[in-house]
């Protein structure tokens, strides 16, 4: 079957949407220059979900030529949120299409967008690289021919580093930068991965690193590791574990103590222990399985408390005195540490272990950090909140301080639980039995 250009244009204007739909499927399988026809159909029909799907298929098909995505720059389309979402999906699909003309066509369209919509340009650039294969990325990177496109990349580099730009624009710009190579992105990593940066910016930079730094990522991650906050570190862990050879580097770092075992969420360790890869399971079991306690003597000393008869009322008073600064039970105390309401389900012996040896197993959000401010002050405690511009650190004496990110000089995890060791010093064997009886009495 063959249509002349005029015939196609008239079919694209056919009053029956069924005919227009058929035309799109015909185009998906043909290599005709169909840019103009597609532009007409997009303007007319992009509000219809089925037509949208058919347009995306026709515009990004295996046989598509360079002209099919010209409509990306259509001003009418960008006026509505639906239209913008449609363009974004289309560009994302184009980036993932194994046809080099399609990616290039999308880049052409993006670079033609009007200057005043630079935020949307970054967003589209980000969409273009989001699902692109390594080969497609390499092709897109080489595609420097269009001066406009290079300008756009430059602007993305600038915005990504600009502390005065909005967080959303910076994140879009960083996402768009997967188009650059690791070397070109050095300044982004140096700046955006600091604790002084908003969390979303740090996370976007980590995601970028995982896209563009297949060889360099592990070393860089290890270098910045101690200064990551718990939320960012969770993302860093996922990045680290996302490729087989990075995972090896990660496990090696744990073995050498460069990464503390407490830095990894026990739930994450649990998942690794179920890895389909046997040698990974064995390694993880070896590294994390045996819990070494430095507090064996203390634990042994308090064993009699498990059999002594305890008085829950006396226990409640001890709780109030020694524990309520961080735990809340029956309306008494503060919810800083873990919730103890269901603790008795784990058995009295476990409870005792947790009290005497808080570092046996710590969730990362409960780690103690040491923060130095640019004014030279050192704060130690747990990070209880993070906003784009500040972190809140809870000190051991119960006070909280909000530190603007701009005033953070360094932030380091201690690898230790915020729950201190040695709480038992104030609690004799009988008192411990009372405390356990109280914790066991909570319904
Ligand atoms: C300075 C704060 C602080 C004090 C004081 C404190 N805890 Fe904790 N506690 C925590 C934090 C933070 C965690 C969670 C991290 C961890 O498991 O190490 C925790 C965890 C626990 C757990 C384990 C909970 C779980 O789900 O794994 C138990 C049990 C516990 N605390 C009991 C106590 C008792 C009993 C006292 C008083 C003798 C006490 N804690 C005093 C901060 C504190």
Boltz pocket constraint, residues with backbone or C-beta under 6 A from the ligand:
constraints:
  - pocket:
      binder: B
      contacts: [[A, 318], [A, 319], [A, 322], [A, 323], [A, 324], [A, 325], [A, 326], [A, 327], [A, 336], [A, 337], [A, 338], [A, 339], [A, 340], [A, 343], [A, 350], [A, 351], [A, 354], [A, 355], [A, 358], [A, 359], [A, 361], [A, 362], [A, 363], [A, 366], [A, 396], [A, 417], [A, 418], [A, 419], [A, 420], [A, 423], [A, 435]]
      max_distance: 6.0
